[in-house]
Amino acid sequence: MSYLEYAVKTAPTGLRKILYLNWPVAILLASISGAGFLMLYSVAGGSFSPWAEPQMKRFVMGFVLMIGVAMVPIWFWRSLAGIAYLGTVALLVAVELFGTVGMGAQRWIDLGFMRLQPSELMKITLVMFLAAYYDWLPVKKTSHPFWVILPVLIIIIPTFLVLRQPDLGTSILLLAAGGGLMFLAGVHWAYFAAVLASVIGLIATVFQSRGTPWQLIKDYQFRRIDTFLDPSSDPLGAGYHITQSKIALGSGGWTGRGFMQGTQSRLNFLPEKHTDFIFTTLAEEFGFLGGVWLLGLYALIIIFCVWSALMNKDRFSSLLTLGIALNFFLFFAVNMSMVMGMAPVVGVPLPLVSYGGSAMLVLMLAFGLMQSAHVHRLR
């Protein structure tokens, strides 16, 4: 037995759990967040206020939260999955009744010291509840129609509430994450083929509803789709965001203009430069190589999460870890696709880099659950 193995086996329980943490993931999270701090410092013109300093404080809070959640046995979080899901649904209903309105959407609950966005929390509690559901359900029943309808309802209810806010981006993420977890749990592929055919029919119906009394989505969401299909049709209006984003991406070249030298962001040509479109600032200042470096860090987190899921000894821990990894992938994949013009602009932030309190804390909570599954995998 090596000295390190002896030290781990004889360490106090709390310290042993600290040593058992998935430290590569923790270091990668800190590295990506550090890149976010630099970008927020840059877009503020070389100042820690108003964005970088609050974001740094939130990350410290989130990192402590992640460690605290990781210390609690994973079976405890499994027992809370149903309560957490129902509580978050109740919060979404509360948003519908007396939520705070901002930028034309009603998505937040004002707690005084912060504004809580329950739709962000739902991304995690939905995965928890579905993982607990498939851990409880015998594997042979996974594809039985009755047992497929229940998780579909579990996904549809919060998706509908979020879509009413309106928040199309988060609604899509909830559907994708929930459906992806069902697939990972072993639901037969034929169900997904039927869903794909239905989605194609739904898209056709959405376009048919435009300009009618029963229009299914908002006018501004139609404008986003038009802009995605042809940004040059309205370069100073609905197409302004994506046009300036592409200019910033292209002007960065291979190695970028240099830190704090991006003209698009510093001269305020780029809207939402500290939130949804912050990746374009990074690409302009650090170029193609900087963008690939960030993408590589994201990919490493996914790899370590998948490895952790394979190491877990129970179905709940494995599905929870894979669901969190899937959610994380959808976050950065949709954001990067959006700012590069490969997907419609749907208002999805870049994880750990974009400015935002609820998104940061909820994401660190999610990785705390993943760490809890990893720490207690040998039980």
C-alpha positions as CSV (number, residue, x, y, z in Angstrom):
1,M,0.0,0.0,0.0
2,S,1.4,3.4,-1.1
3,Y,1.6,6.3,1.4
4,L,-1.1,8.1,-0.5
5,E,-3.5,5.1,-0.3
6,Y,-2.7,4.7,3.4
7,A,-3.4,8.5,4.0
8,V,-6.7,8.3,2.2
9,K,-7.9,5.2,4.0
10,T,-6.9,6.5,7.4
11,A,-8.1,10.1,6.9
12,P,-11.2,11.4,8.8
13,T,-14.5,10.9,6.9
14,G,-14.9,14.6,6.0
15,L,-11.3,14.9,4.7
16,R,-11.5,11.6,2.9
17,K,-14.6,12.8,1.0
18,I,-12.6,16.0,0.0
19,L,-9.8,13.7,-1.3
20,Y,-12.4,11.6,-3.2
21,L,-13.8,14.6,-5.1
22,N,-13.5,14.7,-8.9
23,W,-10.8,17.3,-8.7
24,P,-10.2,17.5,-12.5
25,V,-13.8,18.7,-12.9
26,A,-13.4,21.2,-10.1
27,I,-10.2,22.6,-11.6
28,L,-11.8,22.8,-15.0
29,L,-14.8,24.7,-13.6
30,A,-12.5,27.2,-12.0
31,S,-10.5,27.6,-15.2
32,I,-13.5,28.3,-17.3
33,S,-14.9,30.7,-14.7
34,G,-11.5,32.5,-14.6
35,A,-11.8,33.0,-18.4
36,G,-15.3,34.4,-17.8
37,F,-13.9,36.9,-15.2
38,L,-11.3,38.1,-17.7
39,M,-14.0,38.6,-20.4
40,L,-16.3,40.5,-18.0
41,Y,-13.3,42.7,-17.0
42,S,-12.6,43.3,-20.6
43,V,-16.1,44.2,-21.8
44,A,-16.3,46.7,-18.8
45,G,-13.4,48.6,-20.3
46,G,-10.8,47.3,-17.8
47,S,-12.9,47.4,-14.6
48,F,-14.1,44.8,-12.2
49,S,-17.4,46.6,-11.8
50,P,-20.2,46.2,-12.7
51,W,-19.8,42.6,-13.9
52,A,-16.6,40.8,-13.0
53,E,-16.6,41.4,-9.2
54,P,-20.1,40.2,-8.6
55,Q,-19.5,37.2,-10.8
56,M,-16.3,36.3,-8.8
57,K,-18.3,36.4,-5.6
58,R,-21.0,34.2,-7.0
59,F,-18.4,31.7,-8.2
60,V,-16.9,31.5,-4.7
61,M,-20.3,31.0,-3.2
62,G,-21.1,28.4,-5.9
63,F,-17.8,26.5,-5.3
64,V,-18.5,26.3,-1.6
65,L,-22.0,25.2,-2.4
66,M,-20.6,22.5,-4.7
67,I,-18.3,21.1,-2.0
68,G,-21.1,21.2,0.6
69,V,-23.5,19.3,-1.6
70,A,-20.8,16.8,-2.5
71,M,-20.3,16.0,1.2
72,V,-23.9,14.8,1.6
73,P,-24.6,11.2,0.6
74,I,-26.1,10.7,-2.8
75,W,-29.0,8.7,-1.4
76,F,-30.2,11.8,0.5
77,W,-30.4,13.8,-2.7
78,R,-32.3,10.9,-4.3
79,S,-34.8,11.0,-1.5
80,L,-35.4,14.7,-2.2
81,A,-35.8,14.4,-6.0
82,G,-39.6,14.4,-6.0
83,I,-39.9,17.2,-3.5
84,A,-37.3,19.3,-5.4
85,Y,-39.2,18.8,-8.7
86,L,-42.6,19.6,-7.2
87,G,-41.2,22.6,-5.4
88,T,-39.6,24.0,-8.6
89,V,-42.9,23.5,-10.4
90,A,-44.6,25.5,-7.6
91,L,-42.0,28.3,-8.1
92,L,-42.8,28.3,-11.8
93,V,-46.4,28.7,-11.0
94,A,-45.5,31.5,-8.6
95,V,-43.6,33.3,-11.4
96,E,-46.8,33.0,-13.5
97,L,-48.8,34.7,-10.8
98,F,-46.6,37.4,-9.4
99,G,-43.1,37.1,-11.0
100,T,-40.9,40.1,-11.8
101,V,-40.9,41.3,-15.4
102,G,-37.7,42.2,-17.2
103,M,-36.9,42.7,-20.9
104,G,-40.4,41.8,-21.9
105,A,-40.4,38.5,-20.0
106,Q,-41.7,37.4,-16.6
107,R,-39.1,34.9,-15.4
108,W,-37.9,35.9,-12.0
109,I,-39.0,36.0,-8.3
110,D,-37.6,38.9,-6.4
111,L,-36.2,37.7,-3.1
112,G,-34.9,41.1,-2.0
113,F,-31.2,40.1,-1.9
114,M,-31.4,38.5,-5.4
115,R,-33.7,37.6,-8.2
116,L,-34.3,33.9,-8.5
117,Q,-35.0,32.4,-11.9
118,P,-36.9,29.0,-11.2
119,S,-36.5,27.9,-14.8
120,E,-32.7,27.6,-14.3
121,L,-33.4,25.4,-11.2
122,M,-35.8,23.2,-13.2
123,K,-33.0,22.1,-15.5
124,I,-31.5,20.3,-12.5
125,T,-34.5,19.1,-10.6
126,L,-36.0,17.7,-13.7
127,V,-32.9,15.6,-14.3
128,M,-32.9,14.5,-10.6
129,F,-36.6,13.4,-10.7
130,L,-36.2,11.5,-14.0
131,A,-33.0,9.8,-12.7
132,A,-34.9,8.8,-9.5
133,Y,-37.9,7.6,-11.6
134,Y,-35.8,5.3,-13.8
135,D,-33.8,4.1,-10.7
136,W,-37.2,3.0,-9.2
137,L,-38.6,1.6,-12.4
138,P,-37.6,-2.0,-13.3
139,V,-35.5,-2.0,-16.5
140,K,-37.9,-4.4,-18.3
141,K,-40.7,-1.8,-17.9
142,T,-38.7,1.1,-19.3
143,S,-40.2,1.0,-22.8
144,H,-43.8,0.0,-21.8
145,P,-46.2,2.7,-23.1
146,F,-47.7,3.4,-19.7
147,W,-44.3,3.9,-18.1
148,V,-43.2,6.2,-21.0
149,I,-46.2,8.5,-20.6
150,L,-45.4,9.4,-17.0
151,P,-41.9,10.9,-17.7
152,V,-43.3,12.6,-20.8
153,L,-45.8,14.4,-18.5
154,I,-43.0,15.1,-16.0
155,I,-41.1,16.9,-18.8
156,I,-44.1,18.6,-20.5
157,I,-45.5,20.3,-17.4
158,P,-42.5,22.5,-16.6
159,T,-41.8,23.1,-20.3
160,F,-45.2,24.5,-20.8
161,L,-44.9,26.8,-17.7
162,V,-41.5,28.1,-18.9
163,L,-42.7,28.6,-22.5
164,R,-45.5,30.9,-21.1
165,Q,-42.9,33.3,-19.5
166,P,-41.9,33.3,-22.5
167,D,-38.6,31.6,-22.6
168,L,-38.2,29.5,-25.7
169,G,-34.5,28.7,-25.2
170,T,-35.0,27.2,-21.7
171,S,-38.1,25.3,-22.9
172,I,-36.0,23.7,-25.7
173,L,-33.3,22.8,-23.2
174,L,-35.8,21.1,-20.9
175,L,-37.3,19.1,-23.7
176,A,-33.8,18.1,-25.0
177,A,-32.4,17.2,-21.6
178,G,-35.5,15.3,-20.5
179,G,-35.7,13.4,-23.8
180,G,-32.0,12.7,-23.8
181,L,-32.2,11.2,-20.3
182,M,-35.1,9.0,-21.3
183,F,-32.9,7.7,-24.2
184,L,-30.0,7.1,-21.8
185,A,-32.3,5.2,-19.5
186,G,-33.1,2.7,-22.3
187,V,-36.4,3.9,-23.7
188,H,-36.9,2.3,-27.2
189,W,-35.7,4.3,-30.2
190,A,-39.1,4.0,-31.9
191,Y,-40.6,6.5,-29.5
192,F,-37.9,9.1,-30.4
193,A,-38.6,8.5,-34.1
194,A,-42.2,9.2,-33.5
195,V,-41.3,12.4,-31.5
196,L,-39.0,13.5,-34.4
197,A,-41.9,13.1,-36.9
198,S,-44.1,15.1,-34.5
199,V,-41.6,17.8,-34.1
200,I,-41.4,18.2,-37.9
201,G,-45.2,18.5,-38.0
202,L,-45.2,21.0,-35.1
203,I,-42.6,23.2,-36.8
204,A,-44.8,23.2,-39.9
205,T,-47.8,24.1,-37.7
206,V,-45.9,26.9,-36.0
207,F,-45.1,28.5,-39.4
208,Q,-48.7,28.0,-40.5
209,S,-50.0,29.8,-37.4
210,R,-48.1,33.0,-38.1
211,G,-50.4,36.0,-38.4
212,T,-53.4,34.0,-37.3
213,P,-55.5,34.4,-34.0
214,W,-54.1,31.1,-32.8
215,Q,-50.4,32.0,-33.4
216,L,-48.3,29.6,-31.3
217,I,-45.2,31.7,-30.6
218,K,-44.5,35.4,-30.1
219,D,-43.7,37.8,-33.0
220,Y,-40.2,38.4,-31.7
221,Q,-39.5,34.7,-31.7
222,F,-40.6,34.6,-35.4
223,R,-38.3,37.5,-36.1
224,R,-35.5,35.5,-34.5
225,I,-36.2,32.6,-36.9
226,D,-36.3,35.0,-39.9
227,T,-33.0,36.4,-38.7
228,F,-31.5,33.0,-38.5
229,L,-32.5,32.1,-42.0
230,D,-31.5,35.4,-43.5
231,P,-29.6,37.9,-41.1
232,S,-29.1,40.3,-44.0
233,S,-32.8,40.9,-44.4
234,D,-32.8,43.3,-41.4
235,P,-29.1,44.1,-40.6
236,L,-30.0,47.2,-38.4
237,G,-33.0,45.6,-36.7
238,A,-33.7,41.9,-35.8
239,G,-30.5,40.9,-37.7
240,Y,-28.2,43.3,-35.9
241,H,-27.1,40.9,-33.1
242,I,-26.1,38.1,-35.3
243,T,-24.5,40.4,-37.9
244,Q,-22.3,42.1,-35.4
245,S,-21.5,38.7,-33.7
246,K,-20.2,37.3,-37.0
247,I,-18.1,40.4,-37.6
248,A,-16.5,40.0,-34.2
249,L,-15.9,36.3,-34.7
250,G,-14.3,36.9,-38.1
251,S,-12.2,39.8,-37.1
252,G,-10.4,37.7,-34.4
253,G,-8.6,35.6,-37.0
254,W,-6.4,32.8,-35.7
255,T,-4.9,34.4,-32.6
256,G,-7.2,37.4,-32.0
257,R,-6.7,41.1,-31.6
258,G,-5.3,40.8,-28.0
259,F,-6.8,41.1,-24.5
260,M,-9.0,44.2,-24.2
261,Q,-8.4,45.1,-27.9
262,G,-11.6,43.9,-29.4
263,T,-13.2,46.7,-31.3
264,Q,-16.7,45.2,-31.6
265,S,-17.1,45.0,-27.8
266,R,-15.1,48.0,-26.7
267,L,-16.9,50.3,-29.2
268,N,-20.3,48.8,-28.2
269,F,-21.2,47.5,-31.6
270,L,-21.9,44.1,-30.0
271,P,-25.2,44.0,-27.9
272,E,-25.5,41.7,-24.8
273,K,-21.7,41.5,-24.8
274,H,-21.5,40.4,-21.2
275,T,-24.3,37.8,-21.3
276,D,-25.4,35.7,-24.3
277,F,-22.8,37.0,-26.8
278,I,-19.7,37.0,-24.6
279,F,-18.2,34.1,-26.6
280,T,-17.8,36.5,-29.6
281,T,-15.8,38.9,-27.3
282,L,-13.5,36.0,-26.4
283,A,-13.1,34.9,-30.0
284,E,-12.4,38.5,-31.2
285,E,-9.7,39.0,-28.5
286,F,-8.1,35.5,-28.5
287,G,-9.1,34.3,-32.0
288,F,-9.9,30.9,-33.3
289,L,-7.3,29.3,-31.0
290,G,-8.9,30.9,-27.9
291,G,-12.4,29.6,-28.9
292,V,-11.0,26.1,-29.4
293,W,-9.2,26.3,-26.1
294,L,-12.5,27.1,-24.3
295,L,-14.4,24.4,-26.2
296,G,-11.6,21.9,-25.2
297,L,-12.2,22.7,-21.5
298,Y,-15.9,22.2,-21.9
299,A,-15.3,18.8,-23.7
300,L,-12.9,17.7,-20.9
301,I,-15.7,18.3,-18.3
302,I,-18.0,16.1,-20.4
303,I,-15.4,13.4,-20.6
304,F,-14.7,13.3,-16.9
305,C,-18.5,13.3,-16.1
306,V,-19.0,10.3,-18.5
307,W,-16.1,8.5,-16.8
308,S,-17.6,9.2,-13.4
309,A,-21.0,7.9,-14.5
310,L,-19.4,4.6,-15.7
311,M,-17.6,4.3,-12.3
312,N,-20.8,4.7,-10.4
313,K,-22.4,1.6,-8.8
314,D,-26.1,2.5,-9.0
315,R,-28.5,3.5,-11.7
316,F,-29.6,6.8,-10.1
317,S,-26.0,8.1,-9.7
318,S,-25.1,7.2,-13.3
319,L,-28.2,8.7,-14.8
320,L,-27.9,11.8,-12.7
321,T,-24.3,12.4,-13.7
322,L,-25.1,11.7,-17.4
323,G,-28.1,14.1,-17.2
324,I,-26.0,16.9,-15.7
325,A,-23.3,16.3,-18.4
326,L,-26.0,16.4,-21.1
327,N,-27.5,19.6,-19.7
328,F,-24.0,21.2,-19.6
329,F,-23.3,20.1,-23.2
330,L,-26.6,21.6,-24.4
331,F,-25.8,24.9,-22.6
332,F,-22.5,25.6,-24.4
333,A,-23.5,23.9,-27.7
334,V,-26.7,26.0,-28.1
335,N,-24.9,29.2,-27.1
336,M,-22.0,28.7,-29.4
337,S,-24.2,27.6,-32.3
338,M,-26.4,30.7,-31.7
339,V,-23.6,33.3,-31.7
340,M,-22.1,31.7,-34.8
341,G,-25.3,31.8,-36.8
342,M,-25.8,28.0,-36.8
343,A,-29.0,28.2,-34.7
344,P,-31.6,30.8,-33.9
345,V,-31.0,33.3,-31.2
346,V,-32.9,31.8,-28.2
347,G,-31.3,33.6,-25.2
348,V,-29.1,30.8,-23.7
349,P,-26.1,32.0,-21.7
350,L,-22.6,30.5,-22.0
351,P,-22.1,28.4,-18.9
352,L,-19.6,29.9,-16.3
353,V,-18.6,32.7,-18.7
354,S,-21.8,34.8,-19.2
355,Y,-22.8,37.1,-16.5
356,G,-25.6,35.8,-14.4
357,G,-26.3,34.8,-10.8
358,S,-29.0,32.1,-11.0
359,A,-27.3,30.3,-13.9
360,M,-23.9,30.3,-12.0
361,L,-25.3,29.1,-8.7
362,V,-27.6,26.4,-10.2
363,L,-24.8,25.1,-12.4
364,M,-22.5,24.7,-9.4
365,L,-25.3,23.0,-7.5
366,A,-25.6,20.6,-10.4
367,F,-21.9,19.8,-10.2
368,G,-22.2,19.4,-6.5
369,L,-24.7,16.6,-7.1
370,M,-22.4,15.1,-9.6
371,Q,-19.6,15.2,-7.1
372,S,-21.8,13.7,-4.4
373,A,-22.4,10.7,-6.8
374,H,-18.7,10.5,-7.5
375,V,-17.6,10.7,-3.8
376,H,-20.0,8.1,-2.7
377,R,-19.7,5.8,-5.7
378,L,-17.8,3.1,-3.6
379,R,-20.5,2.7,-1.0
